[in-house]
Amino acid sequence: MFVSIDTIEFKTAIEVASHRAIQSITRNNKDSLSKKNWLDNLTTHIVGCIGELAVAKGLHITWDKSVGTYKNQADLSDNIEVRHRTNPEWQLIVRDNDDDNKIYILSRGMPPSAIEIVGWIYGHMGKKEEYKKDPGGYGRPAYFVPDNALQP
């Protein structure tokens, strides 16, 4: 499924991302893999917001545009986590500490192109040893779920 994001929606996603980035910076939160500068931090939040907005739109559910809840509540609804990737070849990432009972949805792309909602998987189903990799060499492997293992 592909979802288009219009100019107003894109602007909203960037505004929410900036609020998240500012809160993260002022609270001195650190990315779990590396210490990002403020611009990389903002970019990460923009990418995440684009994914959340596109998936919510595609599923016809409300995106609450939350700020400061990344550890306390799901991205969407009660149990949906969105993993958005900018590269159309990249896979869904599930980590060891991700909730086994939540749904993880892969979306890809960036406006002005349509956003692809690739598919979903429950956390426990994505944690197969055959998916485990550490492509960045960070010493923190994760599960890279292939597209054909996702539910449409």
C-alpha positions in Angstrom: 0.0 0.0 0.0 1.2 3.5 -0.8 0.1 6.6 1.0 0.6 10.2 -0.1 1.4 13.0 2.3 0.2 16.4 1.4 2.0 19.7 2.1 0.0 20.4 5.3 0.6 16.9 6.6 4.3 17.1 5.9 4.5 20.4 7.7 2.7 18.9 10.7 5.1 16.0 10.8 8.1 18.3 10.8 6.5 20.5 13.5 5.9 17.4 15.8 9.4 16.2 15.0 10.9 19.5 16.0 9.0 19.4 19.3 10.3 15.9 20.0 13.9 16.8 19.0 13.9 19.9 21.3 12.5 17.9 24.2 15.1 15.2 23.6 17.9 17.8 23.4 16.8 19.7 26.5 16.4 16.5 28.5 19.8 15.4 27.3 18.4 12.1 26.0 20.9 10.1 24.0 20.4 7.9 21.0 21.0 4.3 22.0 23.5 3.6 19.2 25.4 6.8 19.0 25.7 10.3 20.3 23.9 12.3 17.6 24.3 16.1 17.1 21.1 18.1 17.2 20.6 18.1 13.4 20.9 14.3 13.2 18.5 14.1 16.2 16.0 16.3 14.4 16.3 14.2 11.2 15.7 11.0 13.1 12.5 12.5 14.6 11.3 13.8 11.1 11.8 10.3 9.7 9.8 8.7 12.6 7.0 11.2 12.3 6.7 10.7 8.6 6.3 7.0 9.2 3.8 7.4 12.0 1.7 9.8 10.0 1.7 7.7 6.8 0.8 4.5 8.7 -2.0 6.2 10.6 -3.4 7.6 7.4 -3.1 4.3 5.6 -4.9 2.4 8.5 -7.4 5.2 8.9 -6.6 5.7 12.6 -5.7 8.8 14.5 -2.1 9.9 14.9 -2.0 11.7 18.2 1.3 13.6 17.5 2.6 12.7 20.9 5.7 14.3 22.3 7.7 12.7 25.2 6.0 9.4 25.2 8.5 7.2 23.2 9.2 4.9 26.1 5.7 4.9 27.7 3.2 4.3 24.9 3.0 2.8 21.4 3.4 5.0 18.3 -0.2 4.3 17.2 -3.2 2.9 19.0 -2.4 0.7 22.0 0.1 -1.7 20.4 1.5 -0.5 17.1 5.1 0.6 16.6 6.1 2.1 13.3 9.6 1.6 12.0 10.1 4.0 9.1 13.1 3.6 6.7 14.1 6.2 4.2 15.8 3.6 1.9 13.3 1.5 -0.1 15.6 -1.5 0.3 16.0 -1.5 4.1 14.2 -4.0 6.2 12.0 -3.8 9.4 14.2 -3.6 12.5 13.0 -5.4 15.7 15.3 -5.2 18.8 15.8 -7.6 21.7 14.1 -5.2 24.1 11.1 -4.6 21.9 7.8 -5.8 23.3 7.0 -9.3 21.9 3.2 -8.6 21.8 3.3 -5.3 19.9 2.8 -5.0 16.2 5.7 -3.6 14.3 4.9 -2.0 10.9 7.5 -1.2 8.3 7.0 1.9 6.2 9.5 3.4 3.7 10.2 6.5 1.6 10.1 10.3 2.1 7.8 13.0 0.7 7.2 14.2 -1.9 7.1 10.5 -3.0 4.4 8.3 -1.7 5.2 6.4 1.4 5.1 2.6 1.2 3.5 0.6 4.0 5.2 -2.7 3.5 3.7 -4.9 6.2 3.7 -5.9 9.8 4.8 -8.6 12.3 4.4 -9.3 16.0 7.5 -8.6 17.9 8.0 -12.3 19.0 7.7 -13.4 15.4 10.3 -11.0 14.2 12.9 -12.2 16.7 14.2 -15.1 14.8 17.9 -15.9 15.0 18.2 -16.1 11.2 17.2 -12.3 11.1 19.8 -11.2 13.6 22.5 -9.0 12.3 24.8 -6.1 13.2 25.3 -4.4 9.9 26.6 -1.1 11.4 29.1 -2.9 13.6 27.7 -1.1 16.7 28.0 -4.2 18.9 24.3 -4.3 19.3 22.7 -6.7 16.9 19.0 -6.4 15.9 16.6 -8.5 13.9 16.2 -7.3 10.3 13.0 -8.9 9.2 12.8 -9.6 5.4 9.8 -8.2 3.5 8.5 -11.6 2.7 8.1 -12.5 6.4 5.7 -9.5 6.9 2.0 -9.7 6.8 0.6 -7.3 4.2 
